[in-house]
Amino acid sequence: MRIIHQIALTYLDAVGDVHAKSLLDYFGSAEAVFSAGPEALMMVPGIGPLIAGQILKSRSRALFLAEQQLRFVEKYGVQVLFYTDERYPYRLRNCHDAPVVLYYKGTADLNHPRIVSIVGTRKATAYGRQLCKQLCEVLSGYNVLVISGLAYGIDVSAHKESLQYHIPTVGVLAHGLDRIYPAQHRPVAEKMLLNGGLLTEFPSGTAPEKTNFPQRNRIIAGIADATIVVEAAARGGALITAELANSYSRDVYAFPGRTSDLCSQGCNFLIRTNRAGLISNAVDFVEFMGWEQFSDDRHASQLQMPLELDPELTRLLEALGHSEMHVDELARVSHLSQGQLAMSLLDLEMLGLLAVLPGKIYRRA
């Protein structure tokens, strides 16, 4: 059976996701990999004599383990998503280290038009949990799918609030689908199966080993359009996820916190180093993503507002036009002093008429 060879590909010794894709590209199918001889295997880029030998030695064992896994997925109604399948998350497929096989149980579309990952510290504060609530309350009106890791803290808060506001939500696990970790989150996971789902690259029988969590974070980062970091310490999984999202050219946003708060140090670092855009509420995020849809009345009022501005603000908007401009160039074309310019920019930003980009670049909102 074709699916057995696809699953078995993940059990071959010395073959990770990158090598597996090289084998698929060369041979055209997983079945062909299991019938190829040593000479053909060594023709594959990156596959030398050592790896070819390990593939040949482990093929029988890989097929045996794949048969066991197939019995599990058939018994429990688990979907096997192979890298080349149409149902495989296309955003994730574009990441060079995407898993070759995913195991999925749930109702949500993993190719949903709008997918947001929400991550953060396991030691969430009341501030972080409230941000999750406010975030999901607003996102409920924008047809999104929320992704997180079903861990303690911000992750499970994001899932709970998504369920509360009837947002489909998927948990990416660091173990097989034969268990839930932590066990306390089983009631939440069961509800997620009805409106969302559970996703993993790990076959049944895989325990939640420490090394699995950073590995699963690449799925959380790669499957979404954007990642939001709610609370994060100076070190931890949330920062790893943000770094991976940046490497995949995904949008990353973070809520700032007080400099004295340990759970905000990571968020403040991401913002300070331009690794994440600063958002103070969910509306900021929606506007950055371009999802905001104005009614005719609101749009008209937005267009009329500049006519009632002070002359200095009007002059600044006219100087900016519809392009992006560095603060130094704005100072030159507007003929405002540095003090006047700084105050005017702040006023326009507070009125929602100006957007600030990294590197002191400004554009009309």
CORJO-V347034 format. One record per run of one state. SS is the DSSP state (H for helix, E for strand, - for the rest). FROM is the first residue (numbers start at 1). TO is the last residue. If there is no record, write none. Layout:
ss = (SS	SS)
from = (FROM	FROM)
to = (TO	TO)
//
This chain:
ss = (-	H	-	H	-	H	-	H	-	H	-	E	-	H	-	E	-	E	-	H	-	E	-	H	-	E	-	H	-	E	-	H	-	E	-	H	-	E	-	H	-	E	-	H	-	H	-	H	-	E	H	-	H	-	E	-	E	-)
from = (1	2	10	17	28	30	36	38	43	49	77	79	83	90	94	101	107	115	120	126	140	145	149	154	165	169	173	183	195	196	201	210	223	226	230	237	248	251	256	262	273	277	280	282	290	296	309	311	321	325	327	335	338	351	354	358	361	365)
to = (1	9	16	27	29	35	37	42	48	76	78	82	89	93	100	106	114	119	125	139	144	148	153	164	168	172	182	194	195	200	209	222	225	229	236	247	250	255	261	272	276	279	281	289	295	308	310	320	324	326	334	337	350	353	357	360	364	365)
//
